[in-house]
Amino acid sequence: MNSLSPTSRLQPQPELRFAGLRFHPMTTDQTVAALAARPADLPFDILITPNAEHAWLRRKDAAFDRISARAWLSTNDSRVLRKAAAIGGVDLGFAPGSHVVERLFKTVIAPADPITIIGGDASVIADLVRQFGLTRVAHHNPPMGFIHDAAAVQTAVEFVVAHPARFVFIAMGPPQSEKLCLRVIEDERSTGLGLCIGSSITTLIGRTPPAPQWMEDRGLVWLYRLLREPGRLWRRYLVRGLYGLGLGLIDSLAFRLRLKSPSPRD
């Protein structure tokens, strides 16, 4: 895929629909270029990086479905879904949250740039600050399960309002991260871009070892994570993930038979 031209960096690639999800078929380089080009004073919006589990979550959670449908940028986080889409002749691109976050901190974010982080242990944020020499980090860690507590959600929204930043990193998993961003958008007082990046910061600073390169190259990151934390992750990968993969394989067959198009306009 060609690099985005300077005049088109703010506009995501035409979106595709696959496995019940939206994708802008972009590389990590293209995604980072688009993020870097977006002015910090635009109204708050969101980057999401869907994987197979997101198909299940969109079916089960109306608020998650709503924010997923209108996110400014939605890039593919799953090599498995990319391979499934390729069966149908479609390239979803690949710009996972962990790669985007690493590139932002290493090539875009300067030490004196203000950034806001919601979620994550204080010691993790301290390591991030130390490793990258950051001087203007605002951090708020909501309580466990806060998304079901209206007061705790409002506290997080007010924190984002009070600490404007070009990038607001939401360091928690779906659907909490996306649903918090939806509340910030609906509040209409914030600027910048919310990045729903899960545990990417802990990976960046070395707290969570990345999968071996051979497993990443073969789309087996999910297996690496499952083997490390089977009790916590088996439902994500063996129930929700297989549901999303199944939807994807059905779509690929429909694409091959010309019964369906990945373009929402067709």
C-alpha positions, 0 to 999 in steps of 0.5 A: 500500500502506498504512503499517504500523501501530505494532503491526505494524511488527515483522511483515513483510507476508505473503510471496509466492513469485515466480520461485523467490524469497520476497518481503515486498511492502513499500515502502522506508518500510515496510521502514525502519519495520520495521528501526527497530522491531526491538529491537537485542537480538533474536537475529541475523537478516537482511534480504535484497533479492532480484533476478532473479540470486538465483533462479539462485543459490538453484538452484545454492547450497544454503547460499544457498537455506537462508538465503534461505528463512528470512530475517526480511525479504526485500524486492524489489530489482528493478523488472524483476521487479516489472513481470513480477509485475504481468503476473500481477496481483501487486505485489511491492513495491519496497524495494531495498537502496540505498534502504533503506541511504540512508534508514537513515543519513539518518533512523534511525542517529544519529552515536553509534549503534554499527554494524558493517560487514563488507566494503568498502575502508577509504577507503570506510568513512572517507568514510562516517564523515566524511559522517555524523559516525559515532563508533562504527563497527567495520569488518572487511574479509575477504580476497577469496574468504574464504567458501571459507576456514573460518578467514577465515569464523570470523574474520568471525563472531567480529568480529560477536560481538565488536562487537554492533550494531543493524545489521550491514552486509554490504558484499559481493555475493551469495552471500557476504553471505548465507552469512556471515549464515547462519554468524552465525545458526548460531553463535547468539551475536550479536544485531542485524540483518544487512543484505546490501547489496552496494555500497550504501554506495559509492553512498551516499557518491558513490563509485559514481554512481547510474543516471540517474533516467529509467533507474531509473524505467524499470527500466533500472538493470541496463543502466546497470550493465552498460554501466559494467562489462560484463566483470564483470557480463554473466553476472549480467544476461544469464545469471543475470538472464534465468534469473530473469526467465524463471521470473517470466514463467512464474509470471505466466502461471500466476497469470493462468491460475489454475494457481498462487498467489503465496501459499505457503499457497494 
